[in-house]
Amino acid sequence: MQLGLSKLSHPASLLLTTDADSTPRPDWLSMMTAGLVEADVVAGRIMRRCERPSYLQDRIETYYDALFAWRRRIDPVAWEAPATHHCGGGANLGIRADAYRMLGGFLPLASGEDARLLDDASRAGLRVRRDAACVVCTSDRRTGRAVAGLASALRQLDTTDAPTVEVAHPADMAWQYRMHVAARTAYEVGSLDAVAAALGLTLDHVRGVARECPNEEAFAMRIVPVPPGGMRSLPLPMAEAELARLVGERLAA
């Protein structure tokens, strides 16, 4: 990334990343470039080649894709892609060079440096777009080089079943999504009392966070905590059923 930055001087320069065991689709560059017109960071979809299929990983990804799509129905943002997904990984990532510089780049972490970059970008108020039209196909090998990477996750799932897999509780995630909406609105209109009360925070604390935020995205990502009872998890089959129920109730309303 530093080598790339050293060659880029134009303000609109872009940095794209993929992995050695991955193959971008032929339209990857054009789709990434189009996405980065709308956003500061684009996390594309990472698809496994299915040389060694993992039904359970497919099911987990389908659940989180549905959960993220529901997020954008509750909390829509102008820069999001028409077709979204939940994933964010270095195998399929694009970022404006000036944004990368502002964030200080990838942190020297043993794992999760790509997810951390996306989190830091949102907390900085940058526009993070999860675009399913930007596709990279990656290996589904079970022996990899990265600590706690996809290979180790697939290997673990080969010896387990759905009821033993714990995923985020959709009701708790929905609470966060609704609070993001409330925080954005409060920041935009300059009235922080209601969001302070809803989050159980003092008005002085909320005002202090707001003063440090460049926009409503940064404020929403920084001020909203985990739900009052903590972030629960559910076995995958229960979470799937609960998400379907919650989405159905919202659509009926």
N, C-alpha and C positions, 0 to 999 in steps of 0.2 A: 504493500500500500504506500509506503514511503517512496519507493521508486516511482510509482505512478504519479504521486503528488509532485515529485521533482520535475516531471515532464509536462505538468498541466499548469498553465498560467491564465487561461481564459476564465472569467467569472462563472461561466455556465458549464465548466468541465464536470465530467461524471466519472465515478469509480464504480466498476462492477466486479463482483466476486462470484466464483464458482469453485468446485472441488475437482481434484485430479481424477476421481472416479465418477465424474458426472458429465453429462452431455446436454448442453442447451439446445432447445429447438431452433430451427433455422431462423425463425422470426424473433429470437430472444432480444437481440440488440435493438431492433425497431420497437418492440413492445416495451422494453425497459426505458428507452428514450422517451417514448410517449408518456409512460407513467411518471417519469421524473419531470415532465412539464407541469403536472398537476400536484406533485408532492416533492418533499425533500429527500425522502427515503422510500424505496420500494422493496418490499419483501415478496419475492415471487413464489409460486407453487413449486414444491419439490416432490416429484413423483418417483416411486421406486420402479425398477424395471420388471419386477415380478418374475425374475429367474428363479427365485425361491420365495413364493408368495407368503404373506403373513396375514391371514384373515383377521386376526385380532388387532393388528396394527391398522389395517384398513378400517375396522370398526371404530377404533379410538379416534382416528383422523376424521372420520365421518361425523362423529359426535362433536368434536371441537369445531369443525367447519360449520355445523348447524348452530352451535352456540355463538360463534363469532358473527354469523349472518344475523342472528337474533339481536346481537349487540348493536349492529348497525341499523336495525329497524327501530330500536329503542333510542339510540344515540347516533343519528346520522351526521356525517361530516362531509364537507364539500369535496374533499380530495380523495375520498375512498373510491375504489374500483367498483364497476357494476357487478362483477363476479369476484367474490372474495374467498378467502380461506383463512385458516388460523395460524399457519406455520410462519416461522421466521428463522432462517438459517443462512450461514455463509455460503452454502452451495448455490444460493440464488438470491443475491442481494445487490441493490444498486443504491448509490447515495451521491448527492451533489458534493463535489470536492470541498466547497466552502463549508458545508455542514459537517463533513468529516473532520475538517480542521478544527471547527468550533467545538466539537465533542471531544477532541483529543484522541480520536481514533479508537481502535480496538484496545481494550485493556489486556495486560499480560496475564490472563487467567488460564488455568489448566483446562477448563471447559466452560461453555456457556458465554463466551465472549461476544458471540453474534447476538444472542438474545439480550445481553446486557447493553449492547450498542443501541438496539431498538428501544429498550426501556429508557435509556438515557436521552434518546432523541425525543421521545414523547414528553418526558419530564422537562426538556428544554423548550418545549413548545413547537417542535418541528412537526411537519406533516408526514406521518408514516402511513403508507398505503400498502395494503396486502392485496396483491393483484394476481388473480388466478389465471390471467391471460399470459403472464410471463412464466414460462414452464422450463424446468430443468429436470432431466431424468437422471437418477442417481442409483448407485449400486445397492442391492439388498443383501450384500454379503454379511456373514455373521462374524467375521474376524476383521476388525478395523484397527486403525492406528490411534484414533482419538479416544481419550479417556471419557467414559460416560457418553459415547457417541451413539449414532443410530445402530451400528453393528451390535453393540452390547445390548441395546434395548430390544432388538429383534431376537437376539439369542435368548434373552430372558423370557420373551413372550412365547417362544416355541415350546416352553415347558409349563405354561400356565393356562388358565381358562378365564372367560369373561367375568364371572362373579368375584374373582380374586383381584381384579384390576380396579383400583380406586381412581376416580376422576373428580374434577371440580363440581361442586353442587350447583346446579343451574339457578336455583333460587338465590343463593348467595352472590353469584355472578350478576344476576339481574339487579340485585340491590346496588351493586357497584355501578352498573350501567345507568340506572336511574339517578344515582347521586352525581355521576358525571354530567348528566343533562342539567341537573339543578345547579351544579357548580359553574358550568359554562354560562348559563343564563344569569346567575348572580354576578359573575365577573363582567359580562357584557353590559348589564344595566347598572352596575355599580351599587347593588343592594345586597350586602353579604349577610344580613341578619338571619334570613330564613335558612340559608345553607349552614350557618354556624349552629343554629338550633337543631337542624336535621341530623347533623353529624355529631352533636354533643360536644362541640368545641367552643371555646370562648371567642367572642367577637374580635378581641384584640389579636388572638392567635391567627384567626382567619384573615384579618386585615394585613397582618405581617407577612403571611405567605403570599397574599395577592400582590403586595408591593414588590415582591421579588420575582414575579412572573411576567414575562413579556406578552402573554396573550392568554386567552381562555383555555387553550389546550394544555398549556403548562400548568395552569391553576387547577384544572380538573384532575390531571394526573398526579399532582402533588398533594392535594388537600384531601382526596377521598381515601379513607383507610379500608381495612378489611371490615366486614360486617360486625355489628356489636358482639355477636356470639363467636366471632372468629370464622375463618374460611373453612367450611366443612367439605368433606369428600363423601362420595357415594360409590358403591359398586357400579360398574359400567351399565349393566342392564337396568338397574333402578334409575340411574341418572338419565338414560335414554328415555325411559317412560315418563319421568318427571319433566324433562324438557319438552317432550311432545305435549304433555298436559298444559304446561304453562304457555307455550306458543299457541295452542288451540284456544285457550281462554282469552289470550290477548286478541287474537284474530276475531273471535266471536264478539268481543266487546267493541 
